[in-house]
Amino acid sequence: MDQMDTRLAKLARGGDRAAFAELVELYKDKIYHLAYRMLRSRHEAEEIVQETFLRVYMNLDRYDENQKFSTWIYRIGTNLCIDRLRKRKINYSLDAEMGDGKAATGILRSQVRIRPRTTRSFSRRPRPKSANRLRRCPRSIRRS
């Protein structure tokens, strides 16, 4: 399989459209499943498949024939998914309002889990030197 992929990549690099079409047929479902697992969206997964093969076609001259083709194409697809996930992050504004006049803070409370502070986290802080010095002084001096 690896040798066939490498041979198809060489032919596609030389301009053989049938060889590239064969690579697409071999990997389109695999890239789709990878993207769907990462993005959990059929539409976005289909877009990632198209973008992956566009990048593969544009960069066939950069493919190292000593490496597995499958690793190379999976890395392209994975990187595209990661980029899409980064862009997907939504920044909420506490001052923003929803279309129905409700404040966006309701969204924050329901969608963001806030960990309560524990007293243990405060006890991990190092004591200032002045507190250590104060403990060494006699009690009569500390109270005044």
SEFI-420326 format. One line per 5 residues: number of its first residue (from 1); for each residue z, y, x of C-alpha. Coordinates in nm, 4 decimals, padded with zeros to 6 digits, m for minus. Layout:
NUM	Z/Y/X | ...
// end
This chain:
1	00.0000/00.0000/00.0000 | 00.0934/00.2455/00.2759 | m00.2293/00.1800/00.4643 | m00.4307/00.2255/00.1481 | m00.2540/00.5581/00.0788
6	m00.3236/00.6762/00.4331 | m00.6876/00.5709/00.4072 | m00.7234/00.7527/00.0730 | m00.5600/01.0631/00.2196 | m00.8054/01.0585/00.5125
11	m01.0993/01.0260/00.2751 | m00.9663/01.3015/00.0490 | m00.9181/01.5254/00.3514 | m01.2856/01.4715/00.4270 | m01.3805/01.5889/00.0772
16	m01.3991/01.2601/m00.1127 | m01.2997/01.3522/m00.4682 | m01.2849/00.9908/m00.5807 | m01.0244/00.9160/m00.3120 | m00.8113/01.2085/m00.4264
21	m00.8478/01.0968/m00.7884 | m00.7214/00.7549/m00.6814 | m00.4161/00.9147/m00.5183 | m00.3517/01.1049/m00.8397 | m00.3722/00.7822/m01.0409
26	m00.1351/00.6058/m00.8014 | 00.1332/00.8753/m00.8000 | 00.1106/01.0818/m01.1199 | 00.3552/00.8660/m01.3172 | 00.5956/00.8332/m01.0260
31	00.6056/01.2095/m00.9677 | 00.6422/01.2674/m01.3419 | 00.9465/01.0375/m01.3618 | 01.0995/01.2027/m01.0556 | 01.0526/01.5478/m01.2073
36	01.1760/01.4414/m01.5496 | 01.4944/01.2933/m01.4011 | 01.5629/01.6145/m01.2149 | 01.4599/01.8692/m01.4799 | 01.5174/01.6796/m01.8070
41	01.2189/01.8505/m01.9635 | 00.8862/01.6837/m02.0379 | 00.6953/02.0103/m02.0257 | 00.8414/02.1168/m01.6923 | 00.7900/01.7675/m01.5489
46	00.4203/01.7835/m01.6400 | 00.3918/02.1231/m01.4719 | 00.5598/01.9877/m01.1597 | 00.3111/01.6976/m01.1454 | 00.0199/01.9408/m01.1573
51	00.1734/02.1710/m00.8990 | 00.2537/01.8757/m00.6712 | m00.1044/01.7535/m00.6653 | m00.2321/02.1062/m00.6169 | m00.0061/02.1424/m00.3134
56	m00.1063/01.8000/m00.1835 | m00.4749/01.8890/m00.2113 | m00.4282/02.2273/m00.0437 | m00.2219/02.0790/00.2404 | m00.3906/01.7457/00.3119
61	m00.4727/01.8731/00.6595 | m00.0965/01.8993/00.7270 | m00.0235/01.5376/00.6316 | 00.0901/01.3326/00.9317 | m00.0820/00.9936/00.9111
66	00.1975/00.8339/01.1124 | 00.4358/00.8945/00.8208 | 00.4319/00.7345/00.4776 | 00.2226/00.9229/00.2234 | 00.4705/00.8400/m00.0526
71	00.7540/01.0118/00.1344 | 00.5412/01.3216/00.1854 | 00.4334/01.3528/m00.1773 | 00.7846/01.2791/m00.3099 | 00.9256/01.5506/m00.0855
76	00.6732/01.8012/m00.2216 | 00.7630/01.7076/m00.5791 | 01.1362/01.7173/m00.5092 | 01.1153/02.0588/m00.3459 | 00.9207/02.1964/m00.6411
81	01.1875/02.0638/m00.8796 | 01.4645/02.2187/m00.6728 | 01.2828/02.5522/m00.6771 | 01.2447/02.5272/m01.0543 | 01.6160/02.4516/m01.0963
86	01.7078/02.7536/m00.8861 | 01.4914/02.9779/m01.1007 | 01.6388/02.8283/m01.4164 | 01.9893/02.9617/m01.3486 | 02.0751/03.2325/m01.5974
91	02.2810/03.5323/m01.5022 | 02.5054/03.6479/m01.7834 | 02.6155/04.0026/m01.8259 | 02.9502/04.0642/m01.9893 | 02.8132/04.3865/m02.1365
96	02.5036/04.2302/m02.2890 | 02.4765/04.1717/m02.6621 | 02.3043/03.8968/m02.8518 | 02.0337/03.9699/m03.1086 | 02.2867/03.9300/m03.3905
101	02.5197/04.1939/m03.2449 | 02.7672/03.9461/m03.0967 | 02.8835/03.9958/m02.7431 | 02.7643/03.7557/m02.4766 | 03.1230/03.6736/m02.3848
106	03.1234/03.4118/m02.6591 | 02.8526/03.2304/m02.4656 | 03.0555/03.2474/m02.1496 | 03.3648/03.1037/m02.3095 | 03.1804/02.8162/m02.4689
111	02.9511/02.7277/m02.1785 | 03.1542/02.8012/m01.8675 | 03.4613/02.6008/m01.7843 | 03.7204/02.7994/m01.5991 | 03.9750/02.6089/m01.3978
116	04.3276/02.7406/m01.4480 | 04.5083/02.8551/m01.1388 | 04.7859/02.6334/m01.0223 | 05.0965/02.7346/m00.8394 | 05.0058/02.4842/m00.5719
121	04.7091/02.6941/m00.4613 | 04.9423/02.9860/m00.3952 | 05.1835/02.7775/m00.1928 | 04.9067/02.6888/00.0523 | 04.8809/03.0463/00.1719
126	05.0513/03.1089/00.5031 | 05.3549/03.3316/00.4881 | 05.3248/03.6686/00.6523 | 05.5080/03.7089/00.9808 | 05.7401/03.9664/00.8285
131	05.8691/03.7087/00.5775 | 05.9452/03.4640/00.8597 | 06.1260/03.7348/01.0545 | 06.3255/03.8329/00.7486 | 06.4483/03.4749/00.7047
136	06.5885/03.4774/01.0593 | 06.8019/03.7851/00.9909 | 07.1591/03.7486/00.8676 | 07.2030/03.7624/00.4882 | 07.4033/04.0810/00.4977
141	07.1078/04.2638/00.6553 | 06.8509/04.1070/00.4196 | 07.0234/04.2407/00.1068 | 07.0340/04.6000/00.2134
// end
